[in-house]
């Protein structure tokens, strides 16, 4: 229903807010489907960062959509046919919760049965993410880094003349300020907890990076444009992002030099399980730093760009 | 296990996917297209997580005395995909902002119209330039 409303409305501000609500509902659904880590990420990213980014680009463009002039018939026809084909395919899909579904047959049993002993980390999502599929995660970290670079190339980080720390665009909101001020250290501590406790509970570098960046975004939004820049200057951020990717890659190269395969963490310590622990911690740290700095960098790039008159 | 509840999530996924697809192909506003892309993306996430679920299972964090866990593999894939998704959405939004600066519009129709007008102006300038040379 929310998706439908988002399609039909022409006020883009409402569309973006509805999209945030949609993300939050999706996160709740993930929670119900036992995917705690994913729900975590979706709630932090979808309901938080994406909404802020979309709103700031609305500020840079315009709020109202032009009246549609084209006819929706062709589009409806295309999605009708595609949808019918997909529904036909879905009729053969394994039922929800079916233990004999193909997903639960191939590598999953091995992850579930031996993951805890081989990697020594109770949270299997972290084990698969950082250890079994470390190559994928490295690739994805590089993709995030590249996306950050692309935004930087497209928008750049501008120092706006109107930008004064302590003067917020939304005015002096006493309630917001006094609520956000005690909240900020808690968010930061929570981010660190999620970062370093990701081996045992839900969490990890991706979530922690986003949560950490959200704290700074909130600070900048409530306490005025330029306030967060005084704390974390934009000039540091691209170096930090590169440092995160370097930590990840460096662990891989170190294990290569130690005579093991790329990203084989057993090279890091004499005891293989201990090495896995250390490797996952380092790699997650790299991911966390990279994600944090890229998200904040993207936010700076959008917020610093003044609207062209 | 009933058939309809078992398949209900997939039907929701198809509906959301088609809704997002419709926005992407049929609407002219670039920012709205990105929202549509987000809808589509989220539906794929739901599809993966639905497949990883197992009845009577727990979240894949090892606890004593629990035998059935959801498959961690789809969770890993989607977790990273969400963060990559926000990064790529940001690139799309940055492109939209730059397009707005160049064309003063994020409506596809107007951008095409301006492109065509600019091309025609360029062609006109070229032909008149050649005529000037001949003279």
Boltz contact constraints between the chains, C-beta under 6 A:
constraints:
  - contact:
      token1: [A, 3]
      token2: [B, 16]
      max_distance: 6.0
  - contact:
      token1: [A, 3]
      token2: [B, 19]
      max_distance: 6.0
  - contact:
      token1: [A, 3]
      token2: [B, 39]
      max_distance: 6.0
  - contact:
      token1: [A, 7]
      token2: [B, 23]
      max_distance: 6.0
  - contact:
      token1: [A, 12]
      token2: [B, 31]
      max_distance: 6.0
  - contact:
      token1: [A, 15]
      token2: [B, 35]
      max_distance: 6.0
  - contact:
      token1: [A, 19]
      token2: [B, 35]
      max_distance: 6.0
  - contact:
      token1: [A, 26]
      token2: [B, 42]
      max_distance: 6.0
  - contact:
      token1: [A, 30]
      token2: [B, 49]
      max_distance: 6.0
  - contact:
      token1: [A, 33]
      token2: [B, 49]
      max_distance: 6.0
  - contact:
      token1: [A, 33]
      token2: [B, 53]
      max_distance: 6.0
  - contact:
      token1: [A, 34]
      token2: [B, 57]
      max_distance: 6.0
  - contact:
      token1: [A, 34]
      token2: [B, 59]
      max_distance: 6.0
  - contact:
      token1: [A, 34]
      token2: [B, 70]
      max_distance: 6.0
  - contact:
      token1: [A, 35]
      token2: [B, 49]
      max_distance: 6.0
  - contact:
      token1: [A, 35]
      token2: [B, 75]
      max_distance: 6.0
  - contact:
      token1: [A, 36]
      token2: [B, 59]
      max_distance: 6.0
  - contact:
      token1: [A, 37]
      token2: [B, 75]
      max_distance: 6.0
  - contact:
      token1: [A, 37]
      token2: [B, 79]
      max_distance: 6.0
  - contact:
      token1: [A, 38]
      token2: [B, 75]
      max_distance: 6.0
  - contact:
      token1: [A, 38]
      token2: [B, 78]
      max_distance: 6.0
  - contact:
      token1: [A, 38]
      token2: [B, 79]
      max_distance: 6.0
  - contact:
      token1: [A, 41]
      token2: [B, 79]
      max_distance: 6.0
  - contact:
      token1: [A, 41]
      token2: [B, 82]
      max_distance: 6.0
  - contact:
      token1: [A, 42]
      token2: [B, 82]
      max_distance: 6.0
  - contact:
      token1: [A, 45]
      token2: [B, 82]
      max_distance: 6.0
  - contact:
      token1: [A, 45]
      token2: [B, 86]
      max_distance: 6.0
  - contact:
      token1: [A, 49]
      token2: [B, 86]
      max_distance: 6.0
  - contact:
      token1: [A, 50]
      token2: [B, 86]
      max_distance: 6.0
  - contact:
      token1: [A, 53]
      token2: [B, 90]
      max_distance: 6.0
  - contact:
      token1: [A, 53]
      token2: [B, 93]
      max_distance: 6.0
  - contact:
      token1: [A, 57]
      token2: [B, 93]
      max_distance: 6.0
  - contact:
      token1: [A, 57]
      token2: [B, 97]
      max_distance: 6.0
  - contact:
      token1: [A, 60]
      token2: [B, 97]
      max_distance: 6.0
  - contact:
      token1: [A, 61]
      token2: [B, 100]
      max_distance: 6.0
  - contact:
      token1: [A, 61]
      token2: [B, 106]
      max_distance: 6.0
  - contact:
      token1: [A, 65]
      token2: [B, 29]
      max_distance: 6.0
  - contact:
      token1: [A, 66]
      token2: [B, 107]
      max_distance: 6.0
  - contact:
      token1: [A, 72]
      token2: [B, 26]
      max_distance: 6.0
  - contact:
      token1: [A, 75]
      token2: [B, 22]
      max_distance: 6.0
  - contact:
      token1: [A, 75]
      token2: [B, 25]
      max_distance: 6.0
  - contact:
      token1: [A, 75]
      token2: [B, 26]
      max_distance: 6.0
  - contact:
      token1: [A, 79]
      token2: [B, 18]
      max_distance: 6.0
  - contact:
      token1: [A, 79]
      token2: [B, 21]
      max_distance: 6.0
  - contact:
      token1: [A, 79]
      token2: [B, 22]
      max_distance: 6.0
  - contact:
      token1: [A, 83]
      token2: [B, 14]
      max_distance: 6.0
  - contact:
      token1: [A, 83]
      token2: [B, 18]
      max_distance: 6.0
  - contact:
      token1: [A, 86]
      token2: [B, 14]
      max_distance: 6.0
  - contact:
      token1: [A, 87]
      token2: [B, 14]
      max_distance: 6.0
  - contact:
      token1: [A, 90]
      token2: [B, 10]
      max_distance: 6.0
  - contact:
      token1: [A, 93]
      token2: [B, 10]
      max_distance: 6.0
  - contact:
      token1: [A, 95]
      token2: [B, 1]
      max_distance: 6.0
  - contact:
      token1: [A, 95]
      token2: [B, 6]
      max_distance: 6.0
  - contact:
      token1: [A, 96]
      token2: [B, 6]
      max_distance: 6.0
  - contact:
      token1: [A, 96]
      token2: [B, 9]
      max_distance: 6.0
  - contact:
      token1: [A, 96]
      token2: [B, 50]
      max_distance: 6.0
  - contact:
      token1: [A, 97]
      token2: [B, 53]
      max_distance: 6.0
  - contact:
      token1: [A, 97]
      token2: [B, 54]
      max_distance: 6.0
  - contact:
      token1: [A, 97]
      token2: [B, 55]
      max_distance: 6.0
  - contact:
      token1: [A, 99]
      token2: [B, 54]
      max_distance: 6.0
  - contact:
      token1: [A, 103]
      token2: [B, 51]
      max_distance: 6.0
  - contact:
      token1: [A, 103]
      token2: [B, 52]
      max_distance: 6.0
  - contact:
      token1: [A, 103]
      token2: [B, 71]
      max_distance: 6.0
  - contact:
      token1: [A, 104]
      token2: [B, 71]
      max_distance: 6.0
  - contact:
      token1: [A, 108]
      token2: [B, 71]
      max_distance: 6.0
  - contact:
      token1: [A, 108]
      token2: [B, 73]
      max_distance: 6.0
  - contact:
      token1: [A, 111]
      token2: [B, 72]
      max_distance: 6.0
  - contact:
      token1: [A, 112]
      token2: [B, 69]
      max_distance: 6.0
  - contact:
      token1: [A, 116]
      token2: [B, 62]
      max_distance: 6.0
  - contact:
      token1: [A, 122]
      token2: [B, 61]
      max_distance: 6.0
  - contact:
      token1: [A, 122]
      token2: [B, 62]
      max_distance: 6.0
  - contact:
      token1: [A, 123]
      token2: [B, 61]
      max_distance: 6.0
  - contact:
      token1: [A, 124]
      token2: [B, 60]
      max_distance: 6.0
  - contact:
      token1: [A, 124]
      token2: [B, 72]
      max_distance: 6.0
  - contact:
      token1: [A, 125]
      token2: [B, 60]
      max_distance: 6.0
  - contact:
      token1: [A, 125]
      token2: [B, 72]
      max_distance: 6.0
  - contact:
      token1: [A, 125]
      token2: [B, 75]
      max_distance: 6.0
  - contact:
      token1: [A, 125]
      token2: [B, 76]
      max_distance: 6.0
  - contact:
      token1: [A, 128]
      token2: [B, 72]
      max_distance: 6.0
  - contact:
      token1: [A, 128]
      token2: [B, 76]
      max_distance: 6.0
  - contact:
      token1: [A, 129]
      token2: [B, 76]
      max_distance: 6.0
  - contact:
      token1: [A, 140]
      token2: [B, 80]
      max_distance: 6.0
  - contact:
      token1: [A, 140]
      token2: [B, 84]
      max_distance: 6.0
  - contact:
      token1: [A, 143]
      token2: [B, 84]
      max_distance: 6.0
  - contact:
      token1: [A, 144]
      token2: [B, 87]
      max_distance: 6.0
  - contact:
      token1: [A, 147]
      token2: [B, 87]
      max_distance: 6.0
  - contact:
      token1: [A, 147]
      token2: [B, 88]
      max_distance: 6.0
  - contact:
      token1: [A, 147]
      token2: [B, 91]
      max_distance: 6.0
  - contact:
      token1: [A, 150]
      token2: [B, 91]
      max_distance: 6.0
  - contact:
      token1: [A, 151]
      token2: [B, 90]
      max_distance: 6.0
  - contact:
      token1: [A, 151]
      token2: [B, 91]
      max_distance: 6.0
  - contact:
      token1: [A, 151]
      token2: [B, 94]
      max_distance: 6.0
  - contact:
      token1: [A, 154]
      token2: [B, 94]
      max_distance: 6.0
  - contact:
      token1: [A, 154]
      token2: [B, 98]
      max_distance: 6.0
  - contact:
      token1: [A, 155]
      token2: [B, 94]
      max_distance: 6.0
  - contact:
      token1: [A, 206]
      token2: [B, 83]
      max_distance: 6.0
  - contact:
      token1: [A, 298]
      token2: [B, 90]
      max_distance: 6.0
  - contact:
      token1: [A, 308]
      token2: [B, 101]
      max_distance: 6.0
